[in-house]
């Protein structure tokens, strides 16, 4: 079957490439910063015994995510729509994490890298979403029933995490106390809960509704959300490997692992239903070999 090219907005080739190059810069800086943080034990010396392994786990995950971002960016430059949709998800994940780095980790020598990666990934994501032709992307999906299934998966995952966070925060509010996770990390609030309440959970639900209503932008956002969710599971699964003298919740780790596998399966099926040629500024880009 002949694939239909998807035009990346009305931007020029150089304009389209700009957002990709910004993300590659973010990947390089993030990779270097994580290596430094893992080697220099003084970077996280102010973190608590609970927060420290989480920071190390995130840095270890970055050593995989940053090269993956660069590889996917190159594939997107070569014309893969599938790669472009995955690229959006990795950039969103990078943005999410570096908000936490910038606002939750004490000021130190890596602060310039953290805010630079945060800025690069923010503008890469905004530009990348603006650049793609959402209607053309929506029309490239060939399995509409799978799209509906993906919407309900987004609802389920958003509901699961929402209930999980509320199970800690609501009792604390009712009792006038501080949530345990906030005390463990010695922070004013839990940054993950805030980002999820304000951005992730509402956006996931809105995307799911958009898929059911066949809104064009939702077809762009859905694969990115699945990539984001899969990558979010990675630091959680890595944390027990670097955690010392702290009890490991085997049940929770197993549940996150199974969730990650299920999300990978849905993502693969969703991407396989996408036609994958891109045109930039109306000029075709050769598809991947």
VOKOL-291298 format. One line per field, with one value per residue: residue number from 1; y, z, x of N, C-alpha, C in turn. Coordinates in Angstrom, 3 decimals, decimal comma, m for minus. Each point is the difference from the previous one (the first is absolute). Layout:
<recs>
num = (NUM;...)
n_py = (Y;...)
n_pz = (Z;...)
n_px = (X;...)
ca_py = (Y;...)
ca_pz = (Z;...)
ca_px = (X;...)
c_py = (Y;...)
c_pz = (Z;...)
c_px = (X;...)
</recs>
This chain:
<recs>
num = (1;2;3;4;5;6;7;8;9;10;11;12;13;14;15;16;17;18;19;20;21;22;23;24;25;26;27;28;29;30;31;32;33;34;35;36;37;38;39;40;41;42;43;44;45;46;47;48;49;50;51;52;53;54;55;56;57;58;59;60;61;62;63;64;65;66;67;68;69;70;71;72;73;74;75;76;77;78;79;80;81;82;83;84;85;86;87;88;89;90;91;92;93;94;95;96;97;98;99;100;101;102;103;104;105;106;107;108;109;110;111;112;113;114;115;116;117;118;119;120;121;122;123;124;125;126;127;128;129;130;131;132;133;134;135;136;137;138;139;140;141;142;143;144;145;146;147;148;149;150;151;152;153;154;155;156;157;158;159;160;161;162;163;164;165;166;167;168;169;170;171;172;173;174;175;176;177;178;179;180;181;182;183;184;185;186;187;188;189;190;191;192;193;194;195;196;197;198;199;200;201;202;203;204;205;206;207;208;209;210;211;212;213;214;215;216;217;218;219;220;221;222;223;224;225;226;227;228;229;230;231;232;233;234;235;236;237;238;239;240;241;242;243;244;245;246;247;248;249;250;251;252;253;254;255;256;257;258;259;260;261;262;263;264;265;266;267;268;269;270;271;272;273;274;275;276;277;278;279;280;281;282;283;284;285;286;287;288;289)
n_py = (m1,187;0,987;0,511;0,741;0,867;0,264;1,139;0,420;0,298;1,273;m0,610;0,731;m0,620;1,192;0,527;m1,010;0,113;1,257;m0,438;m0,716;1,002;0,731;m1,003;m0,023;1,328;m0,106;m0,929;0,743;1,149;m0,591;m0,579;1,122;0,691;m1,013;m0,024;1,324;m0,029;m0,995;0,776;1,211;m0,665;1,121;m0,378;m1,191;0,573;0,969;m1,009;m0,312;m0,932;0,565;1,291;m0,299;m1,189;0,813;0,889;m0,949;m0,510;1,239;0,204;m1,171;0,338;1,163;m0,879;m0,457;0,851;0,592;m1,121;m0,529;1,107;m0,096;m1,302;0,162;0,993;m0,785;m1,007;0,893;0,391;m1,323;0,377;m0,577;m0,107;m1,309;0,201;0,815;m0,898;m0,952;0,771;0,310;m1,312;m0,240;0,948;m0,458;m1,220;0,451;0,676;m1,019;m0,775;0,858;m0,009;m1,309;m0,215;0,874;m0,592;m1,220;m0,025;0,010;1,300;m0,179;m0,678;m0,922;1,000;0,551;m1,229;m0,108;1,280;m0,287;m1,201;0,572;1,037;m0,736;m0,832;1,073;0,706;m1,084;m0,200;1,273;0,165;m1,148;0,333;1,236;m0,638;m1,005;m0,564;0,473;0,679;0,272;0,283;0,650;0,498;0,025;0,077;m1,282;m0,030;0,438;m1,280;m0,112;1,030;m0,592;m1,144;0,705;0,542;m1,207;m0,370;1,118;m0,209;m1,274;0,330;0,982;m0,819;m0,948;0,838;0,481;m1,213;m0,370;1,106;m0,093;m1,284;0,738;0,803;m0,697;m1,183;0,430;0,373;m1,133;m0,534;0,878;m1,107;m0,368;m0,148;m1,318;0,008;1,011;m0,660;m1,079;0,883;0,393;m0,045;1,215;m0,557;m0,915;0,215;m1,316;0,066;1,075;m0,488;m1,092;0,611;0,814;m0,881;m1,005;m0,068;1,337;0,100;m1,021;0,527;1,227;m0,593;m0,728;1,073;0,646;m1,116;m0,054;1,296;m0,729;0,638;0,786;0,989;m0,652;m0,109;1,255;0,355;m0,859;m0,188;1,325;m0,073;m0,958;0,716;1,097;m0,715;m0,558;1,165;0,409;m1,164;0,441;1,268;m0,251;m0,621;1,097;0,749;m1,167;0,191;1,245;m0,601;0,629;m1,034;m0,158;m0,303;m1,075;0,742;m1,308;0,062;1,153;m0,508;m1,125;0,770;0,791;m1,112;m0,559;1,127;0,049;m1,305;0,227;1,054;m0,764;m0,984;0,854;0,511;m1,224;m0,435;1,027;m0,149;m1,289;0,664;0,592;0,707;m0,259;0,492;0,876;1,097;0,706;0,979;m1,158;m0,048;m1,110;m0,667;m0,580;m1,038;m0,522;m0,443)
n_pz = (0,000;m0,797;0,615;0,821;m0,672;1,121;m0,205;0,301;0,219;0,156;0,960;m0,123;m0,847;m0,074;m0,163;m0,781;m0,632;0,156;0,039;m1,061;m0,542;0,394;m0,412;m1,109;0,008;0,270;m0,958;m0,737;0,296;m0,195;m1,059;m0,361;0,246;m0,552;m0,942;m0,060;0,021;m0,861;m0,577;0,030;1,073;m0,209;m1,219;0,525;0,540;m0,482;m0,856;0,311;0,941;m0,015;m0,011;0,680;0,375;0,250;0,522;0,651;0,330;0,234;0,611;0,589;0,243;0,391;0,505;0,136;0,700;0,443;m0,047;0,665;0,715;0,053;0,241;0,832;0,481;m0,143;0,513;0,899;0,060;0,021;0,743;1,137;m0,361;m0,039;m0,538;m0,825;m0,044;m0,162;m0,906;m0,339;0,128;m0,641;m0,862;m0,013;m0,067;m0,907;m0,574;0,154;m0,362;m0,964;m0,023;0,229;m0,921;m0,797;0,403;m0,086;m0,899;1,144;0,003;m1,178;m0,229;0,121;0,817;m0,548;0,166;1,227;0,221;m0,515;0,575;1,108;m0,263;m0,348;0,987;0,759;m0,577;0,159;1,179;0,392;m0,485;0,603;1,024;0,005;m0,210;0,725;m1,128;0,982;m0,949;m0,607;1,216;0,320;m1,218;0,592;1,012;m0,077;1,323;m0,317;m0,040;m0,467;m0,730;m0,138;m0,246;m0,766;m0,401;0,032;m0,643;m0,720;m0,133;m0,247;m0,780;m0,582;m0,059;m0,436;m0,749;m0,490;0,006;m0,609;m0,714;m0,343;m0,100;m0,429;m0,969;m0,329;0,446;m0,658;m1,009;0,091;0,158;m0,971;m0,606;m0,077;m1,318;0,143;m1,294;0,425;1,088;m0,741;m0,869;1,135;m0,690;m0,479;m1,212;m0,461;m0,692;0,188;1,219;0,194;m0,618;0,707;1,163;m0,249;m0,422;0,533;1,178;0,090;m0,378;0,811;0,902;m0,195;m0,026;1,056;0,543;m0,299;0,437;1,037;0,053;m0,219;1,063;m0,962;0,870;0,363;m1,325;0,138;0,953;m0,516;m1,141;m0,009;0,354;m0,896;m0,840;0,321;m0,032;m1,126;m0,424;0,412;m0,543;m0,906;0,452;m0,037;m1,165;m0,276;0,665;m0,013;m1,215;0,311;0,450;1,058;0,797;m1,093;0,664;m0,769;m0,591;0,179;0,699;0,503;0,202;0,426;0,705;0,344;0,252;0,553;0,673;0,218;0,248;0,724;0,524;0,115;0,399;0,759;0,433;0,048;0,522;0,827;0,177;0,121;0,611;0,209;m1,038;m0,522;m1,073;m0,025;m0,194;m0,279;0,345;m0,046;0,386;m0,703;1,148;m0,506;0,016;1,237;m0,113)
n_px = (0,841;m0,348;1,061;m0,730;0,765;0,625;m0,604;1,218;m1,233;0,241;0,707;1,103;0,822;0,637;m1,244;m0,340;1,135;m0,352;m1,262;0,320;0,672;m1,033;m0,770;0,733;m0,027;m1,304;m0,037;0,805;m0,611;m1,178;0,546;0,613;m1,118;m0,631;0,941;0,013;m1,327;0,177;0,900;m0,530;0,366;0,693;m0,369;m0,239;1,046;m0,804;m0,089;m1,240;m0,025;m1,195;0,289;1,099;m0,507;m1,019;0,853;0,653;m1,178;m0,364;1,156;m0,152;m1,256;0,518;0,869;m1,233;m0,734;1,104;0,732;m1,027;m0,008;1,326;m0,115;m1,016;0,739;1,061;m0,698;m0,395;1,258;0,103;m1,023;0,375;m1,280;0,183;1,195;m0,653;m0,986;0,918;0,585;m1,242;m0,219;1,142;m0,294;m1,263;0,510;0,839;m0,981;m0,796;1,012;0,273;m1,316;0,017;0,946;m0,606;m1,130;0,515;0,974;0,697;0,082;0,622;1,106;m0,966;m0,270;1,095;0,491;m0,482;0,265;1,195;0,123;m0,425;0,778;1,045;m0,290;m0,171;0,977;0,764;m0,598;0,058;1,226;0,314;m0,779;0,496;1,145;m0,464;m0,338;m0,778;m0,622;1,146;0,470;m1,118;0,104;1,213;m0,891;0,320;0,217;m1,208;m0,271;1,231;m0,378;m1,162;0,630;0,805;m1,139;m0,582;1,087;m0,045;m1,312;0,270;1,032;m0,675;m1,045;0,826;0,724;m1,141;m0,539;1,119;0,067;m1,279;0,345;1,006;m0,416;m1,096;0,486;1,083;m0,768;m0,678;1,201;0,191;0,425;1,281;m0,236;0,002;m0,359;m0,751;m0,354;m0,164;m0,493;m0,601;m1,135;m0,267;0,090;m0,833;1,125;0,125;m0,515;0,732;1,078;m0,277;m0,246;1,033;0,918;0,694;m0,609;m0,135;1,291;0,263;m0,806;0,510;1,195;m0,341;m0,552;1,132;0,590;m0,818;0,296;1,102;0,492;0,398;0,054;m1,094;m0,068;0,380;m0,859;m0,880;0,691;0,038;m1,283;m0,165;0,740;m0,649;m1,108;0,416;0,466;m1,190;m0,324;0,876;m0,027;m1,312;0,210;0,700;m0,873;m0,671;0,531;m0,367;m1,077;0,429;m0,164;m0,707;m1,100;m0,019;m0,911;0,172;m1,121;0,420;1,216;m0,575;m0,843;1,016;0,692;m1,078;m0,175;1,312;m0,043;m1,091;0,623;1,081;m0,794;m0,686;1,151;0,501;m1,131;0,041;1,308;m0,285;m0,965;1,189;m0,443;1,154;m0,556;0,984;m0,711;1,046;m0,824;m0,683;1,275;m0,149;0,026;1,064;m0,821;m0,044;1,228)
ca_py = (1,187;1,223;0,861;1,398;0,855;0,932;1,234;0,598;1,380;0,855;0,435;m0,378;m1,142;0,429;0,238;m1,300;m0,581;0,746;m0,635;m1,251;0,317;0,422;m1,193;m0,699;0,743;m0,360;m1,375;0,001;0,632;m0,852;m1,168;0,442;0,345;m1,211;m0,646;0,779;m0,224;m1,354;m0,100;0,954;m0,294;1,224;0,680;m0,277;m0,231;0,574;m0,756;m0,963;m1,402;m0,476;0,753;m0,260;m1,077;0,405;0,867;m0,862;m0,810;0,869;0,221;m1,240;m0,049;1,012;m0,533;m0,748;0,853;1,047;m0,552;m0,376;1,246;0,389;m0,949;0,231;1,305;m0,209;m0,709;0,972;0,867;m0,771;m0,074;m0,977;0,569;m0,765;0,508;1,355;m0,115;m0,491;1,124;0,917;m0,593;0,042;1,409;0,298;m0,650;0,786;1,240;m0,358;m0,322;1,128;0,868;m0,526;0,339;1,442;0,549;m0,849;m0,326;1,221;0,741;m0,474;0,209;m0,471;0,806;0,556;m1,057;m0,368;0,998;0,042;m1,144;0,335;0,990;m0,609;m0,981;0,720;0,616;m1,081;m0,599;0,964;0,109;m1,271;m0,185;1,007;m0,239;m1,149;0,112;m0,907;m0,652;m1,023;m1,077;m0,744;m0,780;m1,051;m1,189;m0,900;m0,890;0,902;m0,697;0,058;1,352;0,005;m0,753;0,844;1,030;m0,585;m0,284;1,278;0,257;m0,936;0,345;1,275;m0,277;m0,768;0,890;0,981;m0,625;m0,293;1,242;0,477;m0,863;0,549;1,430;0,300;m0,237;1,014;1,230;m0,160;m0,076;1,183;m0,405;0,054;m1,334;m0,708;0,176;1,344;m0,073;m0,833;0,739;1,293;1,052;0,654;m0,794;m1,058;0,563;m0,933;0,145;1,296;m0,066;m0,908;0,618;1,214;m0,190;m1,329;m0,646;0,644;m0,125;m1,375;m0,149;0,793;m0,725;m1,143;0,509;0,432;m1,190;m0,505;0,962;0,089;1,301;m0,221;0,149;m1,158;m1,054;0,352;m0,094;m1,335;m0,776;0,702;m0,312;m1,363;0,052;0,689;m0,899;m1,094;0,524;0,334;m1,242;m0,429;0,324;m0,739;m1,361;0,055;0,443;m1,077;m0,427;0,936;0,291;m0,700;0,108;0,423;m1,132;0,064;m0,473;m0,899;0,036;1,229;m0,109;m0,959;0,636;0,994;m0,743;m0,516;1,165;0,436;m0,964;0,208;1,260;m0,246;m0,753;0,920;0,955;m0,679;m0,176;1,325;0,502;m0,826;0,430;1,330;0,101;0,631;0,955;1,406;1,036;1,241;1,122;m0,504;m0,798;m1,316;m0,496;m1,468;m0,762;m0,800;m1,209)
ca_pz = (0,000;m0,088;1,166;m0,274;0,721;0,991;m0,091;1,286;0,039;m1,114;0,291;m0,937;0,458;1,098;1,175;0,557;0,584;1,198;1,215;0,159;0,456;1,400;0,836;m0,006;0,954;1,341;0,260;0,263;1,302;1,038;0,126;0,697;1,371;0,779;0,270;1,063;1,252;0,475;0,371;1,083;1,075;0,696;m0,666;0,704;1,410;0,864;m0,131;1,068;m0,328;m0,889;m1,254;m0,679;m1,000;m1,091;m0,874;m0,711;m0,952;m1,126;m0,785;m0,741;m1,084;m0,986;m0,838;m1,077;m0,651;m0,808;m1,313;m0,708;m0,545;m1,155;m1,099;m0,512;m0,668;m1,327;m0,806;m0,340;m1,038;m1,252;m0,527;0,652;0,835;1,243;0,823;0,433;1,099;1,152;0,383;0,819;1,321;0,722;0,350;1,107;1,174;0,383;0,592;1,302;0,966;0,315;0,909;1,331;0,291;0,187;1,147;1,189;0,407;0,461;m0,938;m0,016;m1,216;m1,175;m0,206;m1,359;m0,948;0,207;m0,536;m1,456;m0,536;0,200;m1,010;m1,333;m0,176;m0,007;m1,298;m0,998;0,066;m0,523;m1,439;m0,649;m0,085;m0,943;m1,356;m0,680;m0,553;0,832;m0,813;m0,797;0,904;0,366;m1,161;m0,289;0,791;m0,806;0,875;0,882;1,225;0,895;0,539;1,095;1,099;0,571;0,817;1,277;0,755;0,587;1,124;1,088;0,606;0,689;1,210;0,926;0,653;0,771;1,254;0,790;0,638;0,911;1,183;0,945;0,255;0,640;1,451;0,618;0,081;1,003;1,336;0,238;0,063;m1,248;m0,616;0,319;m1,041;0,151;1,148;m0,364;m0,885;0,634;m0,942;0,366;m0,587;m0,888;m1,356;m0,916;0,187;m0,545;m1,464;m0,479;0,218;m0,801;m1,427;m0,590;0,123;m0,860;m1,419;m0,414;m0,121;m1,155;m1,198;m0,159;m0,506;m1,373;m0,857;m0,173;m0,837;m1,249;m0,128;m0,686;0,858;0,892;m0,704;0,166;1,410;0,587;0,058;0,876;1,376;0,312;0,161;1,272;1,101;0,038;0,523;1,405;0,772;0,053;1,264;1,097;m0,037;0,266;1,374;0,916;m0,274;0,635;1,325;1,071;1,348;m0,067;m0,416;m1,378;m0,185;m1,150;m0,680;m0,794;m1,112;m0,946;m0,658;m0,941;m1,107;m0,849;m0,652;m1,060;m1,100;m0,654;m0,732;m1,169;m0,969;m0,618;m0,822;m1,225;m0,858;m0,446;m0,998;m1,206;m0,758;m0,546;m1,235;0,564;m0,806;0,356;m0,915;0,682;m0,891;m1,250;m0,738;0,643;0,577;m0,183;1,219;0,494;m0,781)
ca_px = (m0,841;0,784;m0,161;m0,292;0,930;m0,522;0,765;0,309;m0,474;0,412;1,355;1,041;0,790;0,875;m0,829;m0,329;1,213;0,407;m0,516;0,736;1,349;m0,088;m0,133;1,293;0,820;m0,467;0,433;1,446;0,243;m0,554;0,875;1,213;m0,362;m0,269;1,284;0,649;m0,726;0,275;1,418;0,273;m0,946;m0,377;m1,110;m1,249;0,305;m1,035;m1,239;m0,269;0,284;m1,059;0,063;1,271;m0,061;m0,885;0,798;0,948;m0,767;m0,352;1,215;0,265;m0,982;0,391;1,078;m0,661;m0,990;0,652;0,370;m1,219;m0,536;0,815;m0,242;m1,355;0,036;0,590;m0,992;m1,039;0,568;0,003;m1,346;m0,864;m1,056;m0,001;1,100;m0,342;m0,951;0,775;0,867;m0,789;m0,151;1,276;0,228;m0,902;0,573;1,175;m0,504;m0,584;1,048;0,873;m0,738;0,293;1,392;0,185;m0,728;0,027;1,370;0,671;0,857;1,376;0,787;m0,735;m1,198;m0,068;m0,359;m1,403;m0,928;0,178;m0,752;m1,409;m0,382;0,079;m1,064;m1,277;m0,241;m0,051;m1,331;m0,975;0,216;m0,273;m1,449;m0,508;0,477;m0,588;m1,347;m0,791;m1,029;0,658;0,400;m1,215;m0,424;0,972;m0,337;m0,818;m0,766;m0,732;m0,405;1,156;0,015;m0,979;0,606;1,055;m0,646;m0,404;1,225;0,406;m0,899;0,304;1,291;m0,175;m0,768;0,839;0,959;m0,749;m0,414;1,199;0,463;m1,043;m0,018;0,977;m0,192;m1,279;0,078;0,862;m0,783;m1,057;0,607;0,828;1,405;0,754;0,103;1,239;1,007;0,565;0,906;1,145;0,897;0,302;m0,372;m1,263;m1,079;0,481;m0,048;m0,648;m1,434;m0,419;0,048;m1,039;m1,312;m0,194;0,247;m0,094;m1,299;m1,000;0,354;m0,270;m1,453;m0,423;0,438;m0,897;m1,284;0,254;0,052;m1,358;m0,726;0,766;0,643;1,270;1,174;0,083;0,726;1,412;0,373;m0,163;1,245;0,946;m0,370;0,417;1,458;0,236;m0,349;0,976;1,252;m0,214;0,144;1,404;0,679;m0,627;0,535;1,443;0,255;0,412;1,370;0,951;m0,531;0,719;m0,567;m1,394;m0,827;m0,490;m1,365;0,065;m1,283;m0,070;0,950;m0,558;m1,146;0,530;0,602;m1,078;m0,601;0,913;m0,105;m1,293;0,076;0,861;m0,800;m0,966;0,751;0,441;m1,176;m0,447;0,944;m0,100;m1,172;0,289;0,775;1,190;0,763;m0,195;0,459;0,315;m0,216;m0,545;0,983;0,119;1,248;0,016;m0,260;1,122;0,277)
c_py = (1,243;0,874;1,427;0,875;0,920;1,236;0,558;1,491;0,770;0,485;m0,412;m1,202;0,389;0,259;m1,286;m0,601;0,687;m0,708;m1,328;0,270;0,487;m1,215;m0,797;0,702;m0,323;m1,401;m0,050;0,572;m0,875;m1,222;0,359;0,308;m1,221;m0,765;0,710;m0,272;m1,378;m0,163;0,868;m0,183;1,256;0,704;m0,147;m0,163;0,530;m0,784;m1,005;m1,425;m0,593;0,656;m0,366;m1,151;0,327;0,881;m0,821;m0,838;0,836;0,268;m1,238;m0,141;0,993;m0,499;m0,865;0,916;1,034;m0,539;m0,411;1,228;0,423;m0,902;0,254;1,334;m0,132;m0,710;0,938;0,949;m0,706;m0,238;m1,003;0,705;m0,730;0,515;1,388;m0,034;m0,521;1,103;0,990;m0,536;0,057;1,433;0,401;m0,604;0,778;1,296;m0,247;m0,215;1,202;1,129;m0,428;0,299;1,474;0,511;m0,810;m0,352;1,286;0,589;m0,508;0,194;m0,442;0,820;0,633;m1,044;m0,342;1,022;0,135;m1,147;0,267;0,956;m0,607;m0,969;0,670;0,564;m1,034;m0,626;0,930;0,111;m1,265;m0,271;0,965;m0,365;m1,084;0,295;m1,019;m0,745;m1,112;m1,184;m0,858;m0,900;m1,162;m1,269;m0,875;m0,948;0,840;m0,684;0,008;1,378;0,110;m0,749;0,828;1,084;m0,547;m0,399;1,277;0,354;m0,856;0,382;1,316;m0,199;m0,721;0,908;1,066;m0,549;m0,280;1,245;0,512;m0,832;0,450;1,429;0,319;m0,302;1,027;1,319;m0,078;m0,018;1,214;m0,308;0,149;m1,394;m0,628;0,229;1,372;0,033;m0,781;0,759;1,358;1,151;0,658;m0,772;m1,105;0,497;m0,906;0,125;1,299;m0,040;m0,893;0,594;1,125;m0,280;m1,407;m0,582;0,696;m0,175;m1,404;m0,218;0,764;m0,693;m1,206;0,416;0,433;m1,165;m0,540;0,902;0,259;1,411;m0,197;0,044;m1,181;m1,148;0,262;m0,289;m1,425;m0,836;0,646;m0,295;m1,406;m0,088;0,621;m0,946;m1,138;0,471;0,393;m1,226;m0,364;0,360;m0,753;m1,411;m0,039;0,298;m1,135;m0,456;0,883;0,340;m0,863;0,273;0,525;m1,176;0,218;m0,591;m0,852;0,033;1,209;m0,072;m0,949;0,620;1,016;m0,694;m0,538;1,128;0,469;m0,933;0,181;1,271;m0,139;m0,723;0,914;0,976;m0,631;m0,165;1,332;0,538;m0,810;0,401;1,363;m0,126;1,003;0,851;1,420;0,859;1,270;1,137;m0,437;m0,876;m1,340;m0,246;m1,504;m0,722;m0,802;m1,236;m1,206)
c_pz = (0,000;1,212;m0,425;0,770;0,971;m0,002;1,395;m0,078;m1,253;0,206;m1,108;0,547;1,180;1,266;0,688;0,719;1,294;1,271;0,267;0,568;1,446;0,918;0,049;0,942;1,423;0,373;0,358;1,376;1,146;0,255;0,794;1,459;0,862;0,309;1,145;1,342;0,577;0,488;1,212;1,106;0,742;m0,601;0,794;1,509;0,946;m0,047;1,134;m0,474;m0,928;m1,372;m0,817;m1,006;m1,164;m0,998;m0,805;m1,061;m1,222;m0,882;m0,808;m1,171;m1,104;m0,939;m1,132;m0,802;m0,904;m1,350;m0,827;m0,647;m1,242;m1,201;m0,634;m0,743;m1,415;m0,917;m0,418;m1,092;m1,355;m0,542;0,643;0,895;1,334;0,948;0,537;1,192;1,268;0,527;0,892;1,430;0,820;0,417;1,178;1,302;0,517;0,674;1,410;1,047;0,380;0,704;1,441;0,399;0,396;1,287;1,283;0,498;0,407;m1,044;0,091;m1,357;m1,266;m0,290;m1,388;m1,052;0,121;m0,623;m1,517;m0,667;0,110;m1,082;m1,401;m0,245;m0,029;m1,383;m1,122;m0,023;m0,580;m1,517;m0,740;m0,154;m1,014;m1,442;m0,737;m0,472;0,719;m0,818;m0,851;0,842;0,382;m1,152;m0,312;0,810;m0,801;0,843;1,052;1,282;1,032;0,641;1,182;1,216;0,705;0,901;1,369;0,850;0,667;1,199;1,206;0,710;0,765;1,301;1,049;0,748;0,831;1,347;0,910;0,731;1,019;1,280;1,044;0,396;0,739;1,502;0,718;0,150;1,102;1,422;0,329;0,105;m1,365;m0,590;0,261;m1,036;0,084;1,164;m0,362;m0,852;0,550;m0,979;0,457;m0,482;m0,851;m1,440;m1,010;0,103;m0,630;m1,524;m0,551;0,172;m0,999;m1,492;m0,496;0,046;m0,836;m1,487;m0,520;m0,198;m1,216;m1,301;m0,258;m0,555;m1,457;m0,971;m0,270;m0,924;m1,320;m0,243;m0,511;0,940;0,947;m0,647;0,029;1,432;0,538;0,014;0,923;1,465;0,386;0,172;1,341;1,173;0,135;0,616;1,468;0,886;0,223;1,311;1,194;0,074;0,321;1,462;0,946;m0,206;0,694;1,425;1,046;1,338;m0,006;m0,554;m1,412;m0,064;m1,270;m0,804;m0,901;m1,217;m1,068;m0,780;m1,036;m1,209;m0,963;m0,754;m1,163;m1,207;m0,771;m0,845;m1,250;m1,082;m0,718;m0,922;m1,321;m0,966;m0,571;m1,097;m1,292;m0,860;m0,653;m1,304;0,248;m0,937;0,401;m1,171;0,807;m0,986;m1,363;m0,785;0,698;0,556;m0,182;1,305;0,402;m0,881;0,719)
c_px = (0,880;m0,267;m0,237;0,965;m0,711;0,879;0,235;m0,350;0,361;1,419;0,954;0,744;0,885;m0,808;m0,394;1,214;0,411;m0,441;0,701;1,395;0,006;m0,060;1,301;0,961;m0,375;0,472;1,484;0,300;m0,524;0,859;1,256;m0,304;m0,236;1,279;0,720;m0,666;0,270;1,435;0,321;m1,031;m0,457;m1,195;m1,294;0,193;m1,074;m1,310;m0,157;0,291;m1,060;0,106;1,248;m0,077;m0,929;0,753;1,003;m0,716;m0,378;1,212;0,371;m0,972;0,360;1,094;m0,538;m0,922;0,660;0,491;m1,219;m0,639;0,765;m0,268;m1,364;m0,068;0,561;m0,993;m1,135;0,485;0,003;m1,401;m0,929;m1,017;m0,075;1,084;m0,322;m0,964;0,678;0,895;m0,744;m0,144;1,275;0,324;m0,893;0,516;1,214;m0,413;m0,520;1,090;0,838;m0,734;0,292;1,440;0,125;m0,630;0,148;1,399;0,709;0,942;1,441;0,631;m0,729;m1,251;m0,055;m0,380;m1,478;m0,947;0,148;m0,761;m1,501;m0,491;m0,020;m1,153;m1,372;m0,302;m0,016;m1,385;m1,058;0,124;m0,352;m1,484;m0,598;0,338;m0,766;m1,423;m0,887;m1,056;0,608;0,429;m1,203;m0,443;0,945;m0,263;m0,958;m0,858;m0,715;m0,467;1,115;0,114;m0,962;0,536;1,064;m0,585;m0,363;1,206;0,505;m0,877;0,373;1,292;m0,099;m0,777;0,816;0,965;m0,709;m0,428;1,191;0,489;m1,030;m0,052;1,004;m0,357;m1,291;0,025;0,871;m0,738;m1,046;0,553;0,859;1,474;0,656;0,093;1,364;1,085;0,658;0,978;1,260;1,015;0,398;m0,225;m1,296;m1,221;0,622;m0,091;m0,693;m1,515;m0,500;m0,049;m1,113;m1,398;m0,271;0,068;m0,343;m1,403;m1,080;0,296;m0,275;m1,495;m0,519;0,391;m0,893;m1,357;0,153;0,062;m1,398;m0,815;0,719;0,545;1,425;1,201;0,177;0,770;1,510;0,445;0,002;1,285;1,032;m0,292;0,447;1,521;0,349;m0,250;1,002;1,309;m0,119;0,159;1,470;0,695;m0,584;0,564;1,491;0,288;0,390;1,442;1,030;m0,426;0,711;m0,689;m1,440;m0,810;m0,547;m1,399;m0,046;m1,298;m0,147;0,907;m0,532;m1,155;0,464;0,628;m1,048;m0,690;0,863;m0,085;m1,309;0,014;0,869;m0,797;m0,991;0,714;0,427;m1,164;m0,462;0,911;m0,066;m1,198;0,196;0,776;1,114;0,828;m0,354;0,431;0,237;m0,163;m0,495;0,950;0,200;1,398;m0,001;m0,256;1,221;0,168;m0,547)
</recs>
